[in-house]
Amino acid sequence: MRRILTTDDIRAVARRGKTELVVEPPTVITAAAREEAGLAGLRIIEGPGDRDADIVIKVAGEEIRATLLLDEAPVTASAIRDLLPLSGTVNHARLAGDELMFPIRTYMGPENQSKAQQAGNIAYWPDRMIIAMFYGDTGGVGLTNIFARVAADDMDAFRRAGDHVWKNQGVELCIERAG
């Protein structure tokens, strides 16, 4: 049975002095709950790390698996899936924190948006028509549609790729369907 994690759930965990919350599929975390967690300094860890991936991001010699959030951002996640494969140049954006930015030429409107970001979020930023991939927690600089999440087991590879792009701007990237 699917459970929905709300802002009230986040507040209850934060009141107990916790700094991390591990959730297992098929839990759905609302965008408001994610934002509340960011404001409360609560890190949400989604497990298990070995879940099936929908997409693979190839960058800086790493292959990073991610799951599309079809329940949270069905229009955006489906549209991105239909555009795959996507390839081009990715750059690092220290303005928002540990973030990789990848422009696309497709406009999608706002959907279940959030400003605060946590490591592993993959989002579409309608105002800039970019895919933003966060390998560290950040407050963000704009409202985004979070449409995918990096597998927990691949976060170290994701951080290595992010550090590589930081040191070597303009790295080639490819996002494709898994399998």
SULRA-V23622 format. One record per residue. N is the residue number from 0. PHI is phi in degrees with one decimal (999 if undefined). NEAR is the number of other ideal C-beta (glycine too) atoms within 12 Angstrom. Layout:
BEGIN
n;phi;near
N;PHI;NEAR
N;PHI;NEAR
END
This chain:
BEGIN
n;phi;near
0;999;7
1;-77.0;13
2;-113.1;16
3;-109.7;20
4;-89.8;32
5;-112.2;21
6;-62.5;24
7;-61.9;15
8;-62.0;28
9;-62.5;33
10;-61.3;20
11;-63.1;19
12;-67.5;26
13;-63.8;24
14;-62.2;12
15;-81.4;14
16;80.3;11
17;-76.3;20
18;-112.5;16
19;-136.6;22
20;-133.4;29
21;-96.8;20
22;-121.5;29
23;-109.8;19
24;-60.8;24
25;-97.2;18
26;-63.4;27
27;-106.7;28
28;-109.7;40
29;-67.3;27
30;-60.8;37
31;-63.4;26
32;-66.4;35
33;-62.5;42
34;-65.4;29
35;-60.2;29
36;-61.7;37
37;-62.0;31
38;-67.0;21
39;-84.9;27
40;71.6;20
41;-99.8;33
42;-91.5;28
43;-94.9;40
44;-112.1;27
45;-98.1;37
46;-126.4;21
47;-76.4;16
48;-69.8;25
49;-96.4;14
50;-64.3;24
51;-64.9;18
52;-100.7;27
53;-96.5;28
54;-133.4;37
55;-128.3;31
56;-105.5;45
57;-108.8;29
58;-156.6;40
59;52.7;30
60;76.3;17
61;-112.1;29
62;-117.7;25
63;-115.5;39
64;-86.5;33
65;-146.1;45
66;-109.2;38
67;-71.9;36
68;-97.1;39
69;-68.6;23
70;-82.2;27
71;-87.9;36
72;-139.3;37
73;-61.6;19
74;-69.2;23
75;-66.0;36
76;-60.3;32
77;-66.9;23
78;-64.1;26
79;-62.5;36
80;-57.4;26
81;-69.9;16
82;-81.5;25
83;-66.2;27
84;-81.4;19
85;-115.5;32
86;-145.9;20
87;161.0;23
88;-100.7;21
89;-110.4;38
90;-124.2;27
91;-94.6;32
92;-123.6;31
93;-74.4;19
94;-56.3;16
95;-95.7;29
96;127.1;27
97;-81.8;32
98;-138.6;39
99;-105.2;47
100;-122.3;38
101;-136.5;36
102;-73.0;22
103;-128.8;29
104;-104.9;13
105;-125.1;19
106;-94.2;18
107;-127.6;31
108;-73.0;18
109;-62.3;22
110;-152.4;28
111;46.5;31
112;-79.7;29
113;-144.7;39
114;-96.4;29
115;-66.1;35
116;-125.5;41
117;-120.6;42
118;-54.4;31
119;101.7;42
120;-70.3;48
121;-123.2;48
122;-133.1;49
123;-108.7;44
124;-105.5;38
125;-58.4;27
126;-61.7;20
127;-116.8;24
128;54.6;20
129;-129.7;32
130;-96.2;44
131;-110.5;42
132;-119.7;49
133;-101.4;41
134;-104.9;41
135;-146.0;28
136;-69.5;29
137;-156.4;30
138;-77.0;21
139;75.4;32
140;-122.2;23
141;-159.9;27
142;-75.8;24
143;-127.9;40
144;-94.5;39
145;-77.7;47
146;-116.8;41
147;-154.5;43
148;-137.9;45
149;-69.0;45
150;-61.0;33
151;-54.6;30
152;-66.0;23
153;-103.9;35
154;-64.5;32
155;-63.2;19
156;-63.4;28
157;-63.9;39
158;-64.3;26
159;-61.3;21
160;-62.6;32
161;-60.2;41
162;-63.4;23
163;-63.1;24
164;-65.8;33
165;-58.3;25
166;-83.9;15
167;-135.7;19
168;-53.0;18
169;79.1;19
170;-87.2;28
171;-72.3;22
172;-137.4;35
173;-137.9;23
174;-114.7;37
175;-139.9;24
176;-68.2;23
177;-74.0;24
178;89.5;10
END
